[in-house]
C-alpha cells in the first residue's frame, strides 16, 4: 500500500506537469480559437484514449457507470464546467491572476473532503496547504487588476474543480479510471461540441496541431490525476497539484519568454517545501 501511494504521488506530479504543458498550448491558441473549440479538442483526444484503454482492458463500462451513479455524473459535469470557466479566464485576464485563483482548488478539495468524505484534517495538511498557497502568491505576484468577470470565473473554476476532484475519491471503490475519464470526456465533448457551433472557425494547420497537443497533454494529465485520487485520500493528494505552479513558471520562461525573477524562485521554494512537508509526514506516518 505504501508503494502504491508513492507511485500515486509520482503520477500526480507528472499529471501537474502535463496540465502545465497543456496550459501553454491553450495560451498559444487563445487569440484565434474560441474557448468551446479548445474544450472540444481537449476532451476529444481524452475520449478516444479512454475508449481504447477500456476496450483493451475489457472494462464493463456500463456496469461501472450504474455503480458510480450520481458521483460519476457529478464529477463529469463539474469537471466540464471547471474547464470552460478556466479556459475563458485564461483568454481574458492576466495569467498570474488566473493561475493564482485556479491554484486555490486544493484548498476546496481539502474542505470538501472533510465535509463530504469525513477525511480528518490535521496541522500538517492545513499548514502545508497554506504554505503552498503562499508560495503560489509569491511566485505569481497577482495584481488582480484584470476585469472582474474572468477573475470570478477563475475562482468559480477552482471551486467546481475542487468538488469534481472530491467526487473522484467517492468513485474509487466502484469505478475504474478509464470509465471515469471516458464518461467525463464523452459528456464534455458533446456539450462543448454543441456550444462551439455558433463560434466555430476552421483552425489553421498550425492551430490544429496546437489543439491536438492540448488534447494529448490533457489526456495524460487526466488519466494520472484520476488514478492518484483513487489511491490517496483527496485532502492529502491535492497538495501535489501546487507543483504545477513551478512547472508553469519554468515552461513560461523557457517557451514564452516570461520573466523568472527572485520572487518567482522564492515562491517555488515555498511550494516545494510544503509538498516535501506532507511527503515526509506521510512517509514517517506510514512507516
Secondary structure, DSSP 8 states (H G I E B T S, - for coil): -HHHHHHHHHHHHHHHHHHHHHHHHHHHHTTTS-HHHHHHHHHHHHHHHHHHHHHHTT--HHHHHHHHTHHHHHHHHHHHHHHHHHHHHHHHS-HHHHHHHHTTHHHHHHHHHHHHS-----HHHHHHHHHHHHHHHHHH-----S-HHHHHHHHHHHHHHHHHHHHHHHTTTTS-HHHHHHHHHHHHHHHHHHHHGGG-----HHHHHHHHHHHHHHHHHHHHHHHHHHHS-HHHHGGGGGHHHHHHHHHHHHHS-----HHHHHHHHHHHHHHHHHHHHHHHHH-
